[in-house]
Amino acid sequence: MFKPLSIFLALRYVKSRQGKGFSSFISASSTVGIALGVMVLIVVLSAMNGFERALATKLLSVVPHGEFTSVNSPITQWQQKVGTILKSKDVVAAAPVINMSGMMQYKGEVKGVEIKGVDIQLETQVSTIADYVIQGHWQDLSQENSLVIGSGIAKKLQLSIGDSVQLLLPQHSLSPQPGSLLQRQFPMPLTKQVTVVGIFKFGGMIDDMNAYMSLSQAAGFMNYTDNEVQGIRMKVSDVFAAPKIIRDTAYTLDHYVYITDWTHEQGHLFNDIQLVRMVMYIVLIIVIAVASFNIVSTLIMAVNEKRSDIAILKTMGASSSVIMSSFMIQGLINGILGTLVGALSGIYIANNLTAMVSAVEEFFGVQFLSADVYFIDFLPSYLHYPDVYITVTMALFLSLLATLYPAWSATKVEPAQVLGQS
């Protein structure tokens, strides 16, 4: 069977190096170092992809992708505005909203809340919050003076289904208020008794701050008519293109509005993921580079050991390219072996990372991620194969780079000097 001389020499030298103490140890350490670097990099990138995917599929399923909020006067004829917005091919759904900030009081305890007046049916098209109701029913918002609250609010105020709570909201009437100047400057807040008909649990700060009521009830607090709302929330087809889509859609409205998208409030999470991804990629590429350049030490030792062999090969007519190729292939064997082992290990761990971490949590009785702080209580993982290809290519390139100098130095061996000393 035909085998090029350079490959034959490389394989022979690799076999002869096995079991030779320090030289064998350096060679093995470079292979193990490359394998560990490649494996960890694939696993870390998969975890970052998992967090990014969880952000897009879970958190942004509750947080609106974009919102138009009236600046001066309420948005009138909101049904027609929603229809106009839905004509955009990138907008999946749209729903009206009235946002209010206030206080919730129950048995002497007070909690600040963000109340959203929503259309019960249309809201389910832009948000999956109804899927996270753990007590009561989302549709019960159709009842008069009803409220759905987050589990954090319920825990703080010790609330349960059927409890009656008092809402304190600022007055929004533009008409002059009777009474003294002090009363006009600091009007008494509106108070309203409402009944808790549902409790949702999503995770993070959303549970601690948000509450929902029907659109008609919120319109009464804001002195709006049935056709007036404060804003319109949207769901788009591509969450990462939301800023552009929302901005382009705003030009179709004939109303003066503020334009916001999810990146204003939740964008820091995505930016943090990208920053961690970049830092970890740089650090682990350096780790792979350090392990790859152990190949330099291995090949330099091999060149010193094989100086007489190189001299004999040269006297027999072997070209410099053959000698250089044989040592480059010898070094690349370590890089290829380490990269292959690391890539296969990384792919396996990345595909099973969530289950592995869950098993560790169960065994030691700990929880690494708490849903009370984060919006997920598990370590997500999503293997993106282009990340694997880039990592493997980078590891092989660094391994090849590490072989160049030792292989080049092998071609500089002078046969007359080496054989003359023998």
C-alpha positions, 0 to 999 in steps of 0.5 A, a space after each residue: 500500500 502506498 504511503 508517503 515518506 513523510 507520513 511513514 516517518 511521522 508515524 514511526 517517530 510517534 511510535 518510537 516516542 512512546 514510553 520514553 519518560 519525559 518526552 512521552 509525558 510532554 506529548 501526552 500533556 499537550 494532547 490532554 490540554 488541547 482535549 480539555 480546552 476544546 471540551 470546556 469551550 464547547 460546553 461553555 458556549 452551549 451553556 451560553 446558547 442555552 441561556 440565550 435561547 431561554 431568554 428568547 423562548 421563556 422570558 420574552 414570551 411574557 415580556 412584550 417584544 415592543 410597546 407604543 405608549 402615548 405621550 400626551 393624549 391616550 390612543 383612541 380607536 385602539 382597535 383600528 390601530 391594532 389592525 394597522 399594526 398587524 398589517 406589518 409582516 413581522 408583527 405576530 400579534 398586538 394587544 392594548 394595555 394601560 400601565 399604572 403604578 400604585 400600592 397594594 394594601 392588605 392587613 397593614 402591609 403595603 407593597 408597590 406594584 405595577 398594574 397592567 390593564 389588559 384585554 383578556 383575550 388579546 393579551 394571551 396572543 402577545 404574552 404567555 402569562 396565562 400559562 403560569 397561573 398556578 392558582 385561580 384562572 386567567 379568565 376570571 379577570 372578566 369578573 368585576 373588581 378582579 385582579 391577578 397578581 404575582 406569587 412574590 406579591 402574594 407571598 409578601 402580603 400573605 394573599 390567597 385566592 378570594 382575598 380582598 385588597 385595597 389598591 391605592 393609585 394616583 389620580 389622573 384626572 385633568 380637571 381642576 380639583 376642588 379644595 385648598 392649594 395643598 390638596 390640589 398639589 397633592 391629591 388624595 390617591 384613588 382607592 379601590 377594593 379588588 379581589 384576588 382571582 389568580 396568582 401566577 408564578 414565572 420567576 424573578 422580579 416579574 412575580 414581585 412587581 406585576 399584577 393584571 386587571 381587565 382593560 375596562 377596569 383600568 380605563 375607569 381608573 384613568 378616566 378613559 373611554 372604552 375606545 381609549 388606551 395608554 399603549 399597544 403591546 406587540 409580539 414580533 417574529 424575530 425577537 433579536 430584530 425587535 428594535 428595527 421592527 418596532 421602529 418601522 411599525 411606529 411610522 404606520 401610526 398617526 399618533 405621537 407615541 414613545 417607542 420601546 422594545 424588550 432591549 430597554 428593560 431586559 437587554 442587559 441580560 442578553 448583553 451579559 450573555 454576549 459579554 460572558 461568551 466573548 470573555 470565556 471564548 478568549 480565555 479558553 482559546 488561550 488555554 488551547 493555545 498554551 496546550 498547543 504550544 506544548 507541541 513545540 517542546 515535544 517536537 524540539 526534543 524529537 528533532 534533537 533525538 533524531 538529528 542523526 536520522 535527519 542527517 542520514 535522510 538528507 545524505 540519501 536525498 530526502 528533501 527539506 519539504 519531506 523532513 519538515 512535513 514529517 515533523 509537522 505531521 508528527 505534531 499534528 497527530 497530537 493536535 488532531 487526537 486532542 481536538 477529536 477527543 475534546 470535541 466528542 466529549 464536549 458534544 456529549 456533555 453539552 447534549 446532557 448538561 442539563 440532566 448532569 447538573 440536575 443529578 448533581 443538584 439532587 445528589 448534594 441537595 443544592 440548587 445552583 439557580 433559583 427561580 426566585 432570582 432568575 427566570 429559570 431554575 435549571 442550567 440550560 444547554 443548546 449545542 450550536 454546531 457552528 460553534 463546534 466547527 469554529 472551535 475545532 478549526 481554531 484548535 487545529 490551526 493553533 496545533 499546526 502553527 505550533 509545529 512550524 518552528 520545530 519542523 523548520 529547525 529540523 531542515 537546518 540540520 547539517 549532515 556533515 556536522 552531525 555525521 562527523 561527530 558520530 
